[in-house]
């Protein structure tokens, strides 16, 4: 007796990098997966939550290495759901924060395949938090912006110029290649002494933090060989991290 295939795609946010920061709901979805399509930033240990019988397919992209075009991934979601049943599309962070999650759902639904969205803990907040940086703090920052460092046109978001004129904390995702441009925007608005931190591979065992000010962060990033994936946090809240206290104590000592 043939089992009737019931196609479904569940879009799952895996969180900021630490495999323990995935949600319980996401784990339960993986438990019931027939297929898992996973990205480059996914810790492989997360695949252990899926049944041994589940098909695991890597569809990741890394900076400068677009190994699997988005359109192909969209088509795979549909074809594998119709062939195998429940497809879990496992994406880093939260799929609705610069993750093309809504585009994937629109495509899949257009083929009559039902979808479900399980949000993930976004790296925009969790990565600074893991380094002791609050994106908001009473008396320091009343709001925060999350800006993409690389738009679909490959350019720095124009919103950064607006954010740079506010007192808000600014978190830039996918911005390591645009660090010089980011610094230039802040210099233009006289913000050369504003604290800034770059957190590479945040929440993982490979985490590396580079901190300083707008006027010296490029030099420090070069010395520390900073590369993607990394998150940039700009604002006075960066001083609030106990982990980075020494950096800013030294700055006060030398009146930087």
Backbone as CSV, one residue per row, in Angstrom:
resi,resn,N_x,N_y,N_z,CA_x,CA_y,CA_z,C_x,C_y,C_z
1,UNK,0.843,-1.194,0.000,0.000,0.000,0.000,0.880,1.246,0.000
2,UNK,0.713,2.081,-1.016,1.534,3.276,-1.142,1.073,4.365,-0.183
3,UNK,2.060,5.005,0.467,1.763,6.123,1.358,1.525,7.382,0.528
4,UNK,0.485,8.112,0.860,0.194,9.354,0.146,1.136,10.445,0.652
5,UNK,1.850,11.057,-0.291,2.771,12.134,0.061,1.983,13.406,0.348
6,UNK,2.259,14.008,1.492,1.633,15.287,1.840,2.718,16.363,1.869
7,UNK,2.874,17.092,0.771,3.953,18.080,0.682,3.750,19.247,1.642
8,UNK,4.864,19.674,2.246,4.852,20.831,3.140,6.282,21.342,3.265
9,UNK,6.433,22.656,3.354,7.753,23.235,3.594,7.687,24.073,4.871
10,UNK,8.559,23.780,5.807,8.664,24.571,7.028,9.959,25.368,6.974
11,UNK,9.813,26.671,7.010,10.969,27.566,6.996,11.394,27.794,8.440
12,UNK,12.616,27.393,8.764,13.067,27.390,10.159,14.300,28.270,10.343
13,UNK,14.233,29.161,11.331,15.395,29.954,11.709,16.213,29.194,12.731
14,UNK,17.508,29.013,12.443,18.364,28.198,13.318,19.046,29.009,14.403
15,UNK,18.889,30.338,14.366,19.545,31.163,15.376,20.906,31.668,14.919
16,UNK,21.628,32.346,15.824,22.823,33.096,15.444,24.108,32.300,15.234
17,UNK,24.118,31.011,15.566,25.339,30.232,15.356,25.523,29.130,16.378
18,UNK,25.385,29.472,17.668,25.446,28.474,18.724,24.286,27.496,18.527
19,UNK,24.576,26.199,18.349,23.496,25.239,18.075,22.489,25.107,19.208
20,UNK,22.851,25.567,20.413,21.910,25.509,21.531,20.935,26.681,21.517
21,UNK,21.152,27.633,20.625,20.255,28.784,20.543,19.160,28.607,19.486
22,UNK,18.935,27.377,19.071,17.794,27.074,18.210,16.580,26.896,19.121
23,UNK,15.385,27.218,18.630,14.199,27.114,19.484,13.689,25.680,19.562
24,UNK,12.921,25.405,20.595,12.327,24.080,20.760,11.396,23.763,19.596
25,UNK,10.640,24.765,19.142,9.716,24.542,18.029,10.475,24.158,16.762
26,UNK,11.647,24.757,16.571,12.467,24.420,15.406,12.975,22.982,15.499
27,UNK,13.393,22.578,16.676,13.869,21.206,16.878,12.744,20.200,16.603
28,UNK,11.541,20.513,17.080,10.408,19.613,16.855,10.075,19.488,15.377
29,UNK,10.255,20.577,14.619,10.036,20.524,13.172,11.082,19.637,12.512
30,UNK,12.332,19.777,12.934,13.404,18.934,12.392,13.149,17.456,12.695
31,UNK,12.587,17.176,13.872,12.274,15.797,14.255,11.344,15.119,13.256
32,UNK,10.522,15.940,12.584,9.506,15.396,11.662,9.843,15.654,10.191
33,UNK,11.114,15.934,9.902,11.507,16.263,8.529,11.758,15.013,7.684
34,UNK,11.317,15.091,6.438,11.683,14.074,5.453,12.912,14.531,4.662
35,UNK,13.047,15.851,4.558,14.182,16.467,3.859,14.599,17.707,4.641
36,UNK,15.915,17.955,4.728,16.425,19.194,5.318,17.325,19.884,4.295
37,UNK,16.965,21.106,3.953,17.811,21.931,3.082,18.471,22.962,3.993
38,UNK,19.792,22.928,4.089,20.456,23.779,5.082,21.511,24.686,4.455
39,UNK,21.735,25.818,5.134,22.650,26.848,4.651,24.070,26.672,5.187
40,UNK,24.973,27.538,4.703,26.389,27.449,5.052,26.671,27.741,6.523
41,UNK,25.861,28.601,7.151,26.144,29.008,8.526,25.509,28.091,9.571
42,UNK,24.946,26.991,9.120,24.300,26.048,10.038,25.340,25.122,10.660
43,UNK,25.325,24.999,11.988,26.204,24.036,12.645,25.711,22.632,12.290
44,UNK,26.575,21.779,11.742,26.156,20.434,11.305,25.485,19.605,12.395
45,UNK,25.778,19.908,13.681,25.182,19.135,14.769,23.655,19.277,14.772
46,UNK,23.143,20.367,14.206,21.687,20.565,14.165,21.006,19.510,13.293
47,UNK,21.732,18.968,12.341,21.147,17.951,11.461,20.840,16.661,12.224
48,UNK,21.458,16.502,13.391,21.195,15.312,14.213,19.775,15.308,14.772
49,UNK,19.117,16.488,14.756,17.732,16.548,15.233,16.755,15.955,14.216
50,UNK,17.218,15.782,12.976,16.369,15.191,11.936,16.516,13.671,11.960
51,UNK,15.505,12.949,11.512,15.612,11.480,11.479,16.787,11.031,10.601
52,UNK,17.360,9.896,10.932,18.465,9.349,10.131,18.044,9.138,8.684
53,UNK,16.754,8.850,8.499,16.236,8.565,7.156,16.030,9.822,6.312
54,UNK,16.080,10.992,6.943,15.829,12.250,6.215,16.972,12.558,5.249
55,UNK,16.608,13.091,4.109,17.577,13.522,3.103,18.115,14.889,3.535
56,UNK,19.450,15.033,3.623,20.056,16.315,4.014,20.801,16.894,2.811
57,UNK,20.399,18.107,2.424,20.958,18.731,1.213,21.536,20.105,1.550
58,UNK,22.803,20.299,1.245,23.451,21.594,1.472,23.128,22.541,0.318
59,UNK,22.601,23.721,0.657,22.265,24.714,-0.375,22.845,26.080,0.015
60,UNK,23.981,26.043,0.674,24.544,27.268,1.240,25.250,28.170,0.258
61,UNK,25.367,29.412,0.679,26.129,30.426,-0.050,27.055,31.101,0.938
62,UNK,28.281,31.380,0.521,29.223,32.119,1.352,29.694,33.334,0.574
63,UNK,30.231,34.309,1.288,30.689,35.545,0.646,31.669,35.219,-0.474
64,UNK,31.362,35.713,-1.661,32.239,35.502,-2.812,32.122,34.127,-3.428
65,UNK,31.301,33.242,-2.831,31.173,31.883,-3.363,29.695,31.512,-3.414
66,UNK,29.021,31.961,-4.432,27.588,31.673,-4.553,27.421,30.278,-5.149
67,UNK,27.503,29.275,-4.260,27.526,27.890,-4.716,26.167,27.372,-5.144
68,UNK,25.088,28.012,-4.691,23.760,27.496,-5.012,22.795,28.662,-5.180
69,UNK,22.456,29.001,-6.429,21.575,30.157,-6.679,20.239,30.044,-5.955
70,UNK,19.717,31.198,-5.530,18.465,31.237,-4.774,17.318,30.580,-5.527
71,UNK,17.226,30.821,-6.838,16.140,30.257,-7.633,16.165,28.729,-7.593
72,UNK,17.367,28.152,-7.623,17.491,26.695,-7.558,17.009,26.168,-6.213
73,UNK,17.319,26.904,-5.145,16.872,26.507,-3.815,15.348,26.537,-3.729
74,UNK,14.754,27.593,-4.263,13.292,27.704,-4.266,12.649,26.517,-4.978
75,UNK,13.205,26.173,-6.139,12.658,25.066,-6.923,12.817,23.728,-6.198
76,UNK,13.973,23.583,-5.507,14.209,22.350,-4.747,13.181,22.176,-3.636
77,UNK,12.842,23.265,-2.965,11.846,23.202,-1.893,10.548,22.601,-2.408
78,UNK,10.131,23.057,-3.572,8.873,22.592,-4.158,8.984,21.145,-4.633
79,UNK,10.019,20.842,-5.412,10.139,19.500,-5.998,10.349,18.425,-4.936
80,UNK,11.168,18.722,-3.929,11.423,17.726,-2.889,10.221,17.547,-1.969
81,UNK,9.457,18.617,-1.746,8.237,18.496,-0.934,7.230,17.589,-1.636
82,UNK,7.100,17.762,-2.948,6.136,16.940,-3.707,6.601,15.485,-3.811
83,UNK,7.911,15.282,-3.772,8.445,13.924,-3.906,8.537,13.191,-2.567
84,UNK,8.911,13.930,-1.502,9.201,13.265,-0.227,8.252,13.625,0.918
85,UNK,7.613,14.813,0.842,6.722,15.209,1.935,7.192,16.461,2.647
86,UNK,7.582,16.322,3.899,7.915,17.484,4.741,9.369,17.944,4.545
87,UNK,9.525,19.122,3.975,10.850,19.720,3.785,11.060,20.804,4.844
88,UNK,12.157,20.700,5.583,12.552,21.770,6.507,13.657,22.574,5.840
89,UNK,13.361,23.840,5.612,14.353,24.765,5.030,15.032,25.461,6.203
90,UNK,16.251,25.033,6.529,16.954,25.500,7.722,17.912,26.634,7.369
91,UNK,17.616,27.822,7.929,18.382,29.020,7.603,18.976,29.644,8.867
92,UNK,20.114,30.277,8.734,20.761,30.914,9.874,19.984,32.123,10.365
93,UNK,20.117,32.435,11.662,19.459,33.609,12.228,17.950,33.499,12.173
94,UNK,17.313,34.579,11.738,15.870,34.586,11.506,15.652,34.806,10.014
95,UNK,14.917,33.921,9.345,14.747,34.013,7.895,14.078,35.285,7.398
96,UNK,13.404,36.007,8.308,12.720,37.229,7.891,13.555,38.485,8.158
97,UNK,14.808,38.302,8.598,15.724,39.433,8.779,16.872,39.253,7.779
98,UNK,16.731,39.886,6.622,17.708,39.776,5.528,17.981,38.329,5.140
99,UNK,16.968,37.487,5.247,17.175,36.072,4.959,16.394,35.538,3.777
100,UNK,15.723,36.419,3.048,14.926,36.026,1.873,13.803,35.042,2.207
101,UNK,13.442,34.981,3.476,12.404,34.041,3.883,11.069,34.296,3.216
102,UNK,10.659,35.560,3.133,9.357,35.867,2.538,9.350,35.542,1.050
103,UNK,10.500,35.726,0.381,10.584,35.394,-1.050,10.402,33.899,-1.267
104,UNK,11.031,33.105,-0.401,10.923,31.653,-0.535,9.490,31.184,-0.303
105,UNK,8.846,31.741,0.715,7.468,31.345,1.014,6.530,31.712,-0.135
106,UNK,6.704,32.911,-0.687,5.868,33.342,-1.824,6.002,32.377,-2.992
107,UNK,7.234,31.980,-3.296,7.489,31.068,-4.411,6.822,29.711,-4.150
108,UNK,7.049,29.160,-2.967,6.538,27.822,-2.641,5.009,27.788,-2.633
109,UNK,4.398,28.814,-2.020,2.931,28.883,-1.962,2.317,28.996,-3.354
110,UNK,3.037,29.611,-4.289,2.531,29.767,-5.662,2.339,28.414,-6.349
111,UNK,3.021,27.375,-5.847,2.887,26.032,-6.415,1.925,25.166,-5.603
112,UNK,1.197,25.809,-4.705,0.187,25.092,-3.935,0.728,24.248,-2.806
113,UNK,1.993,24.457,-2.457,2.589,23.698,-1.344,2.419,24.508,-0.057
114,UNK,1.775,23.952,0.964,1.582,24.693,2.219,2.909,24.939,2.935
115,UNK,2.989,26.062,3.632,4.225,26.424,4.330,3.940,26.775,5.791
116,UNK,4.999,26.715,6.574,4.947,27.179,7.960,6.233,27.930,8.231
117,UNK,6.156,28.990,9.027,7.326,29.792,9.357,7.624,29.671,10.846
118,UNK,8.854,29.263,11.187,9.282,29.195,12.584,10.430,30.189,12.760
119,UNK,10.172,31.299,13.434,11.205,32.326,13.576,12.437,31.807,14.319
120,UNK,13.566,32.446,14.050,14.790,32.110,14.771,15.254,33.316,15.570
121,UNK,16.161,33.091,16.505,16.752,34.195,17.257,17.683,34.945,16.301
122,UNK,17.400,36.222,16.063,18.194,36.961,15.087,19.567,37.321,15.630
123,UNK,20.561,37.173,14.786,21.931,37.505,15.173,22.093,38.994,15.445
124,UNK,21.194,39.811,14.895,21.290,41.264,15.061,21.204,41.678,16.528
125,UNK,20.522,40.899,17.335,20.377,41.192,18.761,21.188,40.216,19.613
126,UNK,21.158,38.937,19.232,21.796,37.899,20.045,23.314,37.972,20.045
127,UNK,23.909,38.291,18.909,25.374,38.343,18.845,25.939,39.483,19.700
128,UNK,25.401,40.712,19.590,25.861,41.746,20.521,25.635,41.342,21.983
129,UNK,24.473,40.755,22.269,24.158,40.360,23.645,25.169,39.358,24.186
130,UNK,25.568,38.408,23.344,26.518,37.387,23.794,27.877,37.991,24.115
131,UNK,28.153,39.150,23.529,29.414,39.858,23.793,29.242,40.907,24.888
132,UNK,28.065,40.929,25.515,27.813,41.865,26.603,27.377,43.249,26.153
133,UNK,27.005,43.368,24.877,26.579,44.660,24.341,25.057,44.688,24.237
134,UNK,24.383,45.551,25.018,22.929,45.679,24.884,22.614,46.631,23.731
135,UNK,21.693,46.281,22.871,21.395,47.207,21.763,20.641,48.437,22.253
136,UNK,19.994,48.317,23.422,19.380,49.489,24.062,19.754,49.491,25.536
137,UNK,19.850,50.700,26.095,20.074,50.840,27.537,19.578,52.210,27.956
138,UNK,18.850,52.236,29.062,18.313,53.509,29.540,19.428,54.530,29.733
139,UNK,19.210,55.710,29.199,20.183,56.782,29.330,21.319,56.726,28.330
140,UNK,21.369,55.649,27.540,22.457,55.501,26.557,21.902,55.415,25.137
141,UNK,20.964,54.507,24.923,20.373,54.337,23.598,18.910,53.942,23.733
142,UNK,18.046,54.706,23.099,16.605,54.474,23.218,16.045,53.618,22.078
143,UNK,16.866,53.351,21.081,16.375,52.572,19.938,17.554,51.965,19.197
144,UNK,17.238,51.089,18.246,18.316,50.532,17.431,17.832,50.304,16.001
145,UNK,18.777,50.439,15.087,18.528,50.176,13.670,19.261,48.890,13.300
146,UNK,18.650,48.109,12.427,19.337,46.967,11.828,19.390,47.239,10.325
147,UNK,20.599,47.373,9.825,20.796,47.799,8.435,21.622,46.762,7.695
148,UNK,21.320,46.535,6.438,22.139,45.633,5.639,23.343,46.376,5.079
149,UNK,24.490,45.724,5.148,25.694,46.323,4.585,25.789,46.116,3.094
150,UNK,25.005,45.185,2.583,25.038,44.886,1.152,23.618,44.691,0.640
151,UNK,23.128,45.631,-0.141,21.777,45.532,-0.702,21.770,44.559,-1.877
152,UNK,20.588,44.344,-2.457,20.489,43.449,-3.613,21.304,43.968,-4.796
153,UNK,21.580,45.282,-4.792,22.401,45.876,-5.853,23.892,45.825,-5.500
154,UNK,24.208,45.229,-4.330,25.596,45.105,-3.917,26.164,46.358,-3.277
155,UNK,25.286,47.288,-2.933,25.739,48.562,-2.364,25.392,48.656,-0.876
156,UNK,26.029,49.619,-0.195,25.702,49.905,1.192,24.330,50.572,1.244
157,UNK,23.497,50.150,2.186,22.157,50.730,2.300,22.230,52.228,2.566
158,UNK,21.411,52.974,1.849,21.343,54.425,2.047,20.749,54.780,3.407
159,UNK,20.067,53.835,4.031,19.498,54.074,5.352,20.579,54.329,6.400
160,UNK,21.800,53.858,6.119,22.865,54.037,7.099,23.143,55.517,7.344
161,UNK,23.043,56.333,6.317,23.283,57.773,6.471,22.245,58.396,7.396
162,UNK,21.024,57.894,7.363,19.977,58.385,8.274,20.258,57.917,9.696
163,UNK,20.636,56.645,9.815,20.914,56.082,11.136,22.095,56.772,11.800
164,UNK,23.091,57.136,11.005,24.306,57.756,11.534,24.051,59.135,12.136
165,UNK,22.926,59.734,11.787,22.592,61.055,12.311,21.748,60.972,13.590
166,UNK,21.418,59.754,13.999,20.607,59.566,15.202,21.500,59.161,16.371
167,UNK,20.886,59.032,17.549,21.627,58.553,18.723,21.404,57.049,18.919
168,UNK,20.749,56.434,17.966,20.412,55.017,18.071,21.640,54.129,17.887
169,UNK,21.560,52.944,18.470,22.539,51.903,18.177,22.294,51.438,16.749
170,UNK,23.345,51.195,15.999,23.199,50.700,14.634,23.904,49.351,14.512
171,UNK,23.163,48.356,14.065,23.710,47.018,13.832,23.727,46.787,12.329
172,UNK,24.906,46.510,11.797,25.037,46.291,10.353,25.322,44.815,10.104
173,UNK,24.457,44.175,9.337,24.660,42.785,8.924,25.249,42.773,7.518
174,UNK,26.079,41.782,7.258,26.701,41.620,5.931,27.463,42.883,5.521
175,UNK,28.224,43.432,6.461,28.883,44.700,6.185,30.402,44.690,6.214
176,UNK,31.031,43.532,6.420,32.491,43.514,6.571,33.219,44.031,5.331
177,UNK,32.702,43.708,4.163,33.345,44.157,2.921,33.122,45.652,2.682
178,UNK,32.188,46.225,3.423,31.852,47.640,3.239,32.312,48.491,4.428
179,UNK,33.236,47.966,5.226,33.657,48.679,6.430,34.173,50.088,6.111
180,UNK,34.962,50.228,5.071,35.497,51.550,4.713,34.367,52.520,4.385
181,UNK,33.346,52.034,3.693,32.200,52.874,3.341,31.411,53.270,4.590
182,UNK,31.258,52.319,5.502,30.530,52.580,6.742,31.250,53.654,7.560
183,UNK,32.551,53.481,7.700,33.370,54.454,8.428,33.273,55.836,7.781
184,UNK,33.287,55.867,6.462,33.209,57.131,5.728,31.905,57.877,6.021
185,UNK,30.804,57.134,6.107,29.507,57.744,6.404,29.534,58.397,7.784
186,UNK,30.066,57.689,8.762,30.101,58.238,10.125,31.072,59.411,10.250
187,UNK,32.177,59.348,9.550,33.123,60.474,9.555,32.460,61.731,8.976
188,UNK,31.673,61.510,7.947,30.990,62.629,7.280,30.098,63.391,8.258
189,UNK,29.554,62.676,9.236,28.670,63.307,10.218,29.395,63.609,11.530
190,UNK,30.721,63.647,11.478,31.514,64.054,12.643,31.518,63.058,13.784
191,UNK,31.370,61.767,13.455,31.241,60.739,14.495,32.514,59.894,14.629
192,UNK,33.668,60.473,14.420,34.914,59.698,14.409,35.236,59.039,15.754
193,UNK,34.696,59.571,16.856,34.994,59.023,18.180,33.894,58.101,18.714
194,UNK,33.006,57.693,17.840,31.923,56.803,18.255,32.445,55.365,18.390
195,UNK,32.117,54.673,19.488,32.553,53.279,19.660,31.940,52.361,18.599
196,UNK,32.720,51.374,18.199,32.261,50.402,17.203,32.905,49.052,17.502
197,UNK,32.166,47.989,17.310,32.697,46.639,17.507,32.316,45.763,16.323
198,UNK,33.213,44.871,15.966,32.935,43.879,14.925,33.047,42.507,15.575
199,UNK,31.977,41.745,15.497,31.966,40.418,16.114,31.892,39.367,15.010
200,UNK,32.961,38.622,14.882,33.046,37.582,13.858,32.640,36.234,14.449
201,UNK,31.838,35.477,13.707,31.374,34.146,14.144,30.777,34.197,15.547
202,UNK,29.922,35.188,15.772,29.324,35.402,17.087,28.567,34.209,17.636
203,UNK,28.642,33.995,18.924,28.002,32.939,19.729,28.602,31.554,19.487
204,UNK,29.639,31.457,18.660,30.270,30.160,18.406,31.637,30.110,19.092
205,UNK,32.265,28.941,19.079,33.585,28.793,19.703,34.650,29.569,18.932
206,UNK,34.330,29.970,17.712,35.283,30.739,16.898,35.070,32.246,17.001
207,UNK,34.233,32.678,17.941,33.929,34.104,18.063,35.192,34.938,18.259
208,UNK,35.240,36.053,17.530,36.374,36.977,17.636,35.825,38.399,17.629
209,UNK,36.219,39.201,18.641,35.696,40.559,18.755,36.805,41.577,18.527
210,UNK,36.531,42.531,17.653,37.445,43.641,17.400,36.691,44.913,17.737
211,UNK,37.242,45.708,18.666,36.525,46.914,19.105,37.434,48.129,19.079
212,UNK,36.821,49.269,18.901,37.569,50.521,18.875,36.631,51.678,18.620
213,UNK,37.073,52.585,17.771,36.287,53.757,17.418,36.226,53.874,15.901
214,UNK,35.337,54.709,15.428,35.221,54.918,13.985,36.590,55.277,13.385
215,UNK,37.380,56.067,14.114,38.644,56.544,13.541,39.755,55.489,13.467
216,UNK,39.619,54.370,14.215,40.709,53.383,14.174,40.260,51.954,13.860
217,UNK,38.966,51.750,13.621,38.463,50.382,13.456,38.970,49.707,12.181
218,UNK,39.185,50.472,11.114,39.693,49.850,9.880,41.070,49.247,10.100
219,UNK,41.922,49.986,10.783,43.275,49.492,11.068,43.223,48.248,11.942
220,UNK,42.370,48.279,12.971,42.248,47.129,13.873,41.675,45.902,13.151
221,UNK,40.694,46.137,12.284,40.082,45.032,11.535,41.113,44.373,10.618
222,UNK,41.973,45.207,10.024,43.034,44.678,9.153,44.032,43.852,9.966
223,UNK,44.432,44.383,11.125,45.389,43.685,11.989,44.835,42.353,12.473
224,UNK,43.539,42.330,12.777,42.907,41.114,13.302,42.377,40.183,12.224
225,UNK,42.606,40.573,10.966,42.163,39.746,9.830,40.675,39.402,9.919
226,UNK,39.872,40.430,10.167,38.424,40.240,10.288,37.828,39.840,8.938
227,UNK,36.965,38.861,8.958,36.266,38.443,7.734,34.862,37.970,8.070
228,UNK,34.062,37.782,7.054,32.690,37.321,7.239,32.689,35.859,7.692
229,UNK,31.649,35.426,8.427,30.475,36.202,8.839,30.773,37.048,10.080
230,UNK,30.351,38.286,10.041,30.575,39.183,11.176,29.456,40.211,11.247
231,UNK,29.257,40.723,12.444,28.239,41.741,12.677,28.926,42.983,13.229
232,UNK,28.507,44.141,12.749,29.090,45.407,13.184,28.082,46.133,14.074
233,UNK,28.531,46.562,15.249,27.672,47.315,16.166,28.292,48.684,16.393
234,UNK,27.512,49.741,16.174,28.008,51.102,16.285,27.153,51.869,17.290
235,UNK,27.798,52.515,18.262,27.049,53.317,19.233,27.665,53.263,20.621
236,UNK,27.208,54.142,21.488,27.760,54.234,22.840,27.543,52.963,23.661
237,UNK,26.568,52.134,23.274,26.309,50.899,24.028,27.490,49.933,23.974
238,UNK,28.343,50.082,22.963,29.497,49.186,22.841,30.391,49.297,24.086
239,UNK,30.437,50.482,24.684,31.237,50.688,25.902,30.683,49.900,27.090
240,UNK,29.435,49.465,27.007,28.775,48.813,28.144,29.239,47.377,28.354
241,UNK,29.924,46.815,27.383,30.357,45.427,27.499,31.537,45.297,28.450
242,UNK,31.397,44.419,29.438,32.499,44.157,30.366,33.676,43.546,29.612
243,UNK,33.359,42.742,28.590,34.413,42.109,27.789,35.308,43.138,27.096
244,UNK,34.734,44.307,26.792,35.464,45.319,26.029,35.918,46.497,26.897
245,UNK,35.712,46.372,28.207,36.010,47.493,29.108,37.446,47.975,28.979
246,UNK,38.389,47.046,28.834,39.805,47.414,28.765,40.098,48.300,27.557
247,UNK,39.442,48.003,26.443,39.642,48.789,25.213,39.314,50.253,25.466
248,UNK,38.207,50.488,26.147,37.749,51.858,26.339,38.389,52.532,27.556
249,UNK,38.860,51.739,28.527,39.645,52.305,29.621,40.961,52.852,29.084
250,UNK,41.594,52.104,28.174,42.837,52.549,27.559,42.619,53.834,26.778
251,UNK,41.477,53.915,26.118,41.174,55.113,25.317,41.053,56.353,26.208
252,UNK,40.418,56.178,27.364,40.278,57.286,28.298,41.647,57.693,28.837
253,UNK,42.473,56.690,29.155,43.797,56.952,29.708,44.635,57.822,28.760
254,UNK,44.542,57.487,27.477,45.347,58.215,26.496,44.557,59.337,25.819
255,UNK,43.353,59.607,26.369,42.509,60.690,25.878,42.221,60.576,24.382
256,UNK,41.883,59.354,23.985,41.591,59.122,22.556,40.134,59.426,22.254
